[in-house]
Amino acid sequence: MNATVSFLGDMLQTISERGRRLLALGPRDADGDDMEALCDTLLSSRGEASGMALARDILERWQGYDAAARRTFMRMLLERFGPQTKLVEKAIEAYRSMPGPKALHDLHKAAEPRRQELIRRLNLAPDGTAMLVRMRETLLALKRAEPDLEPVDSDFAHLFGSWFNRGFLMLKPINWSTPADILEKIIRYEAVHHIGGWDELRRRLAPEDRRCFAFFHPQLVDDPLVFVEVALTREMPAGISELLREDRATIRPAAATTAVFYSISNCQAGLRGISFGNFLIKQVVEDLRRELPGLQNFVTLSPVPGFAEWLAEERRAEASSLLTEADRDRLALLDRPGWETQADTVAEIRPAITAAAAWYFLKARGGDGRVVDPVARFHLGNGARLERINFPGDNAPGALRQAHGLMVNYLYKLDDIETNHEAFIGRGEVVAAAAIRRLVPAERATAGAARREAAGKTRADEEASS
């Protein structure tokens, strides 16, 4: 496979070089007007070799740009390469005069922004896909300060959704014999539980009760898109130390009853919002079931990245329907340095923090009405069930900062995945184990609903009086 990709890459490089000679193009400085002219020329180009050469030249210039020039380029895509208004108006009139499939098709074609076709043609360049992914990474950073760039990002995301769909992705096992350049990227991209070096990576990949899988794309052969680390165990773990400590005892894979997905890391910032993880988990479950028929449970051990910030807001609120005065006193212990090392303090905090966590998952909603926690949205949307709240589950500095060490298990029960998915996506219902539901007293849930209703009424009154 790698040899074939390398051959195709060399062939594309050759075609591009010949196109450069035909066009007498070479690396040179270009101002914004020159770049716009090159993009216009690429859109009007009909020759394959010349088109590839132009695409390569534009992307090489982009790579050499500083931050200001890259911003100017993105503004150019927004302002100069959108839909052609006159063509859209003409297509609208044609559809009004004679509606039908052809007129609708012509309207759709006219309404497509020119930058979509430009991005497609830039993808013709050797390594064009990888460079466009990096280009979108820059765009996402710019968009935080300039949200009006959203239409440009929507066009990138639309095309990436097609180019990186499941049909093009290749699932590969990652193990200790995987080429070193890929293993280095696993260390670098690990986003959940930091890998301190080669020895630590070996402990995660080499033992017979460990697995790792990654999705790759044909145009990014040696660069994973997303990977998942899996532990084979006899039971559902309550904390990450059970899985990662150096002195743990390994088990034979045939003796395992549970597969634990304990880290899922997206590797390409430029592909944010292009979902691979749901396909990855489902494919890995199928592969593990074939390899190890004795596996009965598929669970995660997941972080809760937004919990500490949310809880801090609840603690600051003058009147909270969630927290009693006794809860506030217990949770104040979280402000003491080193609380996580004191067993008595942890035990005192546990009832208040686990009840708050149950509320966070089951009742808390953002301004858009969605579950607040992004990891929860991912797994619940995939059809998992919120199975258990673990406190503390991870005492690493990052986990303490983001979630006071809280972790949760999501259960992927294969017979229930579709039903759970429909409940969450269709009705916004969080499917959770009864033990978690019992952590939220009915009277607090009622009070919380009353508080939200009162807040909504206050906003409505304010709007009516303004």
BAFIMI-312663 format. One line per field, with one value per residue (C-alpha): residue number from 1; x, y, z. Coordinates in pm, whole numbers, plus 50000, padded with zeros to 5 digits. Each point is the difference from the previous one (the first is absolute). Layout:
N
num: c(NUM;...)
east: c(X;...)
north: c(Y;...)
up: c(Z;...)
This chain:
466
num: c(1;2;3;4;5;6;7;8;9;10;11;12;13;14;15;16;17;18;19;20;21;22;23;24;25;26;27;28;29;30;31;32;33;34;35;36;37;38;39;40;41;42;43;44;45;46;47;48;49;50;51;52;53;54;55;56;57;58;59;60;61;62;63;64;65;66;67;68;69;70;71;72;73;74;75;76;77;78;79;80;81;82;83;84;85;86;87;88;89;90;91;92;93;94;95;96;97;98;99;100;101;102;103;104;105;106;107;108;109;110;111;112;113;114;115;116;117;118;119;120;121;122;123;124;125;126;127;128;129;130;131;132;133;134;135;136;137;138;139;140;141;142;143;144;145;146;147;148;149;150;151;152;153;154;155;156;157;158;159;160;161;162;163;164;165;166;167;168;169;170;171;172;173;174;175;176;177;178;179;180;181;182;183;184;185;186;187;188;189;190;191;192;193;194;195;196;197;198;199;200;201;202;203;204;205;206;207;208;209;210;211;212;213;214;215;216;217;218;219;220;221;222;223;224;225;226;227;228;229;230;231;232;233;234;235;236;237;238;239;240;241;242;243;244;245;246;247;248;249;250;251;252;253;254;255;256;257;258;259;260;261;262;263;264;265;266;267;268;269;270;271;272;273;274;275;276;277;278;279;280;281;282;283;284;285;286;287;288;289;290;291;292;293;294;295;296;297;298;299;300;301;302;303;304;305;306;307;308;309;310;311;312;313;314;315;316;317;318;319;320;321;322;323;324;325;326;327;328;329;330;331;332;333;334;335;336;337;338;339;340;341;342;343;344;345;346;347;348;349;350;351;352;353;354;355;356;357;358;359;360;361;362;363;364;365;366;367;368;369;370;371;372;373;374;375;376;377;378;379;380;381;382;383;384;385;386;387;388;389;390;391;392;393;394;395;396;397;398;399;400;401;402;403;404;405;406;407;408;409;410;411;412;413;414;415;416;417;418;419;420;421;422;423;424;425;426;427;428;429;430;431;432;433;434;435;436;437;438;439;440;441;442;443;444;445;446;447;448;449;450;451;452;453;454;455;456;457;458;459;460;461;462;463;464;465;466)
east: c(50000;50274;50192;49691;49937;50365;49987;49686;50155;50313;49782;49800;50322;50130;49678;50013;50362;49919;49707;50229;50230;49706;49884;50351;49899;50245;50010;49983;49859;49638;49779;49628;49898;50242;49866;49644;50100;50162;49684;49786;50233;49977;49620;50004;50274;49902;50332;50077;50375;49967;49726;50217;50293;49786;49859;50347;50125;49710;50050;50377;49942;49746;50257;50242;49746;50018;49692;49885;50023;49810;49723;49987;49972;49704;49830;50052;49828;49709;49959;50115;49920;49645;49696;49968;49697;49892;50006;49798;49737;49976;49959;49730;49805;50036;49867;49706;49916;50024;50051;50136;50297;50233;49920;50051;50332;50112;49901;50194;50305;49980;49965;50317;50280;50290;50238;49862;50120;50325;50059;49926;50258;50259;49959;50151;50345;50243;49934;49707;49771;50248;50067;49629;49951;50273;49838;49673;50187;50109;49645;49854;50242;49909;49629;50012;50072;49816;49681;49888;50249;49749;49882;50357;50034;49664;50131;50316;49797;49751;50277;50195;49683;50003;50374;50033;49685;50012;50034;50347;50134;50226;50000;50345;50126;50279;50248;50362;50111;49826;50252;50168;49882;49637;50074;50158;49674;49801;50211;49957;49627;49890;49752;49844;50276;50344;50261;50332;50226;50086;49997;49651;49882;50138;49796;49687;50069;50219;49807;49767;49700;50034;49877;50019;49829;50014;49821;50216;49912;50160;50132;50145;50154;50238;49794;49710;49670;49878;50108;49859;50185;49835;50060;49877;49887;49785;49780;49902;50274;49927;50327;50273;50278;49855;50082;50326;50206;50334;49956;49662;49957;49924;49732;49960;49770;49782;49935;49870;49628;50017;50153;50067;50037;50207;50135;49870;50215;49930;50326;49928;49888;49899;49740;49820;49629;50050;49896;50203;49980;49652;50102;50326;49837;49740;50261;50235;49715;49930;50368;50046;49688;50139;50341;49873;49649;50013;49975;49667;50029;50122;50045;50192;50193;49941;50105;49749;50181;49744;49883;50227;49912;49626;50019;50190;49712;49750;50207;50021;49624;49831;49702;50048;49721;50271;50229;49898;50207;50144;50098;50171;50198;50113;50090;50201;50254;50085;50170;50259;50329;50067;49646;50021;50276;49792;49765;49776;49955;49921;49738;49841;49981;49873;49622;49971;50215;49842;49650;50113;50146;49674;49818;50265;49935;49626;49873;50256;49957;50182;49844;49933;49805;50266;50175;50286;50281;50156;50122;49653;49845;50238;49938;49628;49955;50171;49743;50194;49846;50139;50089;50204;50150;50349;50149;50287;50090;50307;50228;50220;50032;49796;49718;49991;49986;49726;49785;50135;50117;49651;49966;49703;49930;49779;49866;49961;49738;49970;49631;49908;50223;49737;49728;50231;50113;49640;49914;50288;49988;49625;49878;50309;49975;50315;49986;50162;50024;49747;50277;50091;49637;49957;50276;49768;49725;49657;49945;50326;49908;49663;50167;50244;49720;49823;50318;50045;49633;50029;50316;49826;49700;50228;50174;49663;49877;50317;49965;49634;50079;50291)
north: c(50000;50248;49918;50070;50331;50096;49918;50211;50284;49992;49996;50301;50181;49937;50126;50309;50071;49970;50232;50251;49996;50047;50301;50124;50013;50000;50100;50377;50262;50092;50270;49953;50111;49754;49718;50089;49992;49659;49865;50139;49838;49666;50015;50067;49745;49699;49816;49740;50063;50377;49977;49786;50239;50300;49824;49910;50355;50151;49759;50057;50373;49945;49802;50292;50255;50160;50028;50331;49872;49683;50210;50207;49680;49879;50339;49974;49660;50150;50321;49911;49630;49967;49931;50215;50213;50067;49630;49918;50264;49873;49641;50107;50172;49696;49775;50232;50007;49625;49797;49653;49772;50167;50352;49890;49839;50319;50205;49770;50022;50381;50033;49802;50233;50018;49922;49646;49925;50181;49776;49692;50110;50082;49641;49893;50111;49739;49982;50233;49825;50030;50364;50083;49837;50227;50295;49934;49979;50360;50093;49859;50211;50312;49931;50044;50372;50037;49792;50139;49754;49724;49963;49923;49741;49848;49942;49832;49784;49908;49875;49829;49817;49836;49947;49847;49790;49649;49838;50150;49929;49708;49846;49878;49846;50192;49783;49997;49891;50295;50230;50244;50312;49902;49907;50343;50155;49786;50143;50355;49980;49827;50252;49824;49829;50141;49751;50085;49827;49674;49788;50115;49947;49646;49927;50105;49807;49697;49799;49734;50152;50336;50113;50320;50082;50302;50130;50106;50171;49906;50355;50009;49656;50040;50248;49861;50188;49860;49712;49811;49817;49688;49799;49642;49941;49776;50285;50361;50228;50291;50187;50043;49885;49647;49995;50196;49933;49834;49714;49880;49630;49911;49746;49764;50148;49688;50065;50353;50070;50377;50228;50347;50298;50225;50258;50133;50269;50202;50072;50267;50339;50096;49720;50121;49936;49722;49701;49679;49879;49851;49787;49909;49866;49796;49851;49914;49834;49779;49913;49916;49782;49798;49968;49934;49847;49987;50379;50091;50370;50301;50305;50325;50165;50361;50345;50274;50308;50270;49886;50212;50323;49922;49908;50321;50200;49809;50064;50373;50032;50180;49764;49648;49747;49738;50063;50005;50189;49666;49924;50339;49935;49659;50132;50283;49731;49988;50337;49853;49905;49627;49897;49710;49835;49990;49701;50153;50321;49808;49795;50316;50165;49692;50017;50366;49976;49682;50146;50316;49789;49809;50333;50123;49708;49958;50355;50263;50145;50265;50302;49784;49749;49730;49794;50214;49744;49942;49649;49908;50133;49784;49671;50049;50099;49675;49802;49938;50005;50206;49714;50117;50313;49950;50237;50034;49831;50194;50210;50131;50382;50053;49775;50174;50339;49905;49763;49976;49651;49880;49730;49804;49670;49985;49656;49892;49727;49882;49910;50344;50230;50097;50058;50210;50201;50079;50098;50246;50145;49995;50094;50136;49723;49893;49623;49928;49717;50006;50053;50332;50112;49938;50251;50286;50040;50065;50319;50147;49912;50173;50305;50013;49993;50279;50206;49961;50085;50311;50108;49955;50202;50279;50019;50004;50285;50197;49955;50103;50319;50100)
up: c(50000;50097;49682;49789;50174;49960;49627;49953;50197;49781;49688;50117;50084;49647;49841;50218;49906;49629;50049;50167;49702;49764;50199;50077;50364;50283;50364;50029;50231;49944;50137;50061;49650;49841;50221;49904;49631;50045;50166;49718;49748;50180;49989;49625;49925;49788;49974;50266;50007;50006;50266;50226;49953;50087;50306;50117;49949;50198;50289;50007;50018;50279;50197;49979;50122;50341;50225;49849;49642;50092;50149;49680;49797;50208;49969;49626;49993;50193;49802;49646;49958;50125;49780;49686;50080;49642;49912;50313;49917;49643;50121;50247;49723;49774;50275;50067;49630;49948;50321;49951;50071;49748;50119;50361;49909;49824;50305;50231;49776;49979;50377;50074;50112;49753;50288;50021;49649;50078;50301;49787;49744;50265;50114;49665;50113;50135;50376;49937;50249;50286;49921;49986;50341;50138;49822;50180;50330;49940;49901;50322;50204;49801;50035;50378;49950;49668;50011;49664;49845;50084;49635;49893;50275;49905;49648;50128;50239;49726;49772;50278;50101;49657;49968;50346;50013;50143;49659;49953;50349;50080;50348;50104;50324;50172;50188;50107;49651;49828;49822;50237;49818;50066;50363;50050;49882;50243;50283;49868;49925;50323;50139;50301;50201;49931;49876;50164;49749;49829;50315;50087;49644;50009;50315;49812;49680;50070;50267;49865;50180;49822;49658;49799;49670;49770;49692;49707;49671;49665;49960;50353;50004;50294;50201;50208;50007;50331;50224;50295;50277;50142;50316;50032;50359;50219;50124;49938;50143;50234;49949;49745;50235;49986;49629;49976;50311;49938;50246;49878;49924;49639;49911;49710;49732;50010;50371;49938;50024;49945;49738;50139;49764;50223;49757;49669;49840;49686;49826;49737;50131;49647;49999;50312;49967;49742;50208;49987;50359;49974;49701;50174;50317;49812;49767;50287;50190;49699;49955;50369;50004;49712;50164;50354;50008;50381;50033;50158;50081;49803;50219;50014;50278;49902;50119;50081;49866;50080;50341;50226;49820;50015;50370;50077;49850;50213;50312;49920;49950;50290;49991;49864;49974;49962;50297;50364;50256;50113;49640;49969;50317;49874;49655;50155;50087;49627;50045;50238;49830;50013;50093;49754;50206;50320;50017;50269;49799;49682;50185;50140;49659;49813;50074;49897;49690;49864;50049;49822;49719;49957;49970;49753;49766;50044;50049;49899;49653;49802;49832;49694;50210;49963;50268;50128;49994;49652;50080;50123;49679;49799;50181;50065;49637;49903;50201;50321;50349;50286;50230;50300;50156;50144;50256;50003;49674;49887;50222;49718;50012;49685;50119;50339;49830;49754;50206;50356;49900;49905;49731;49867;49828;49692;49910;49639;50027;49642;50011;50135;49795;49742;50260;50217;49698;49901;50358;50019;49649;49958;50349;50173;50259;50185;50044;50337;50250;50284;50257;49834;49978;50371;50073;49892;50263;49850;50197;49872;49643;50050;50151;49714;49746;50192;50002;49624;49942;50219;49819;49666;50122;50121;49661;49823;50225;49936;49624;50012;50192;49777)
